[in-house]
Amino acid sequence: MIKKSKCLFCSLGCGVSFRTEGDKVVALDYDKADPINLGALCPRGHYNLELINHPGRLMEPQIGKRKVSWEEAVAFIRQELKLFNKEEIGCLVSCLLSNESALAAARMAQALGIKNILTAGAAADLEAYEGNKWQVSGANLATLETVEQSEALLIVGDLLSRSPVLAKRVNKVKYGKRGNKIIVIDPNQTHTTWFATNHLACKPGTEAVVLAALAGELPYTEAENISGVPSAKLQQAAEEFRVAAMGTVIYVPQSKKQRNDLGVYYAKKLAAASPNKGYLVYYLFGNTLGVNTIIDREAPDHPTYHELLAKIDRGEVKSLLMFGEDISAGHAELQKRFRMLKFVVFAGHFESESPAIYDNSIILPLATQFEGGGSYLLADGTIASCQPVAPKVGSETLTNICGFLAEGRLDDKVITDHSLINKTKNESDALAEVGKIEPAEGSTGKPITYFGNNHLVSNFFWYQVNKNG
Ligand code: SF4
């Protein structure tokens, strides 16, 4: 039997099929009917089968190293949590979890009076999400259809290493019609710049500055001084994008970019500046948009990540619930800070090394979307719904876990509002902030691509001749 689901290793949300025999998922298949990826999967997408069948998956709750029943684990957590004031408890919700999980976590926090609830994801994603909240009139989210129909794509960062499946669509734009443009802003040569018709190789970290200039908000000369991209090149790129009958700005949040929030803000400004343009932000964590939108809506006064860490450092937060993401795994500095915690709960798919090193910790096996199902808000604002394709075998959904912890006091609210949060950003503040960006250290133009390998190309005789001639 073939069962369909979704890959959520990035916010593209490719369709993925599985072959099942009885309860067992025995093979990965390619869902050629899926409108997002038309059956294609990137290397990460292939790991979804391993995620279901991996022998290291957690199947029983653990108190310390001792395996216990769900009843004992839940009773233990409830008991422990009662030892803390509500202000002393923190809760992190992974941006890989479903909308229903995020809502259940927010409802549990409300039921137990926990105010320190926030999301856990890639730092650059979270910064970009903040920028996405800033309202820009006339800026519309693009769809994959409009990406494909674009005559100009303006890509900020290495989109094709984030979502290689999109190479097909980028190629369609590049070769679909003579004169179509692929403009790429990136300090480095990457998988994506390989396709560029116009590569704006800015100084590292200055992508937001280039976008502000292309959007007509910052003078080209000022942008050249900061970013190193010649004014004439900026002007040419702005014109190419402006005159295209249809175009899309695609922003890839990455930690080497400074101020991903301003980058997204100016990407939206650029999309709004000429007719028939849209924008997309490709987050690394599949449900960054959904989980953040829900937590922002349900707990509008939640602390930021840095505020939570400061509270842990000051000993104000003494207990931490980490749902779906152990943010201290492999992070020695955070582990050192978390050792100050008196109680840690980690709900995850695999055993993480760090809860075991904290004095008082408990691990709960968490179901993936393949066992628990759920809905997810993808990069283009569409909602992907997953039905379970495999039995839970010892794990539980976060919705159930939160219900247990709140002692069944969760209401069954259905998520009906998926609209994005809107906030106002003062235009002159944004301009002052983008003008203060300074290039980061680092080389530019480093060839790091592996398909169309530049090392290989540079060894070709014809390349040498043309380059030198
Ligand atoms: S492109 Fe993203 S959603 Fe698609 S298979 Fe790869 S990781 Fe999964």
Residues whose N, C-alpha, C, O or C-beta is under 5 A from the ligand:
A	BS01	SF4	C7 L8 F9 C10 L12 G13 C14 L41 C42 R44 G45 R162 S163 P164 V165
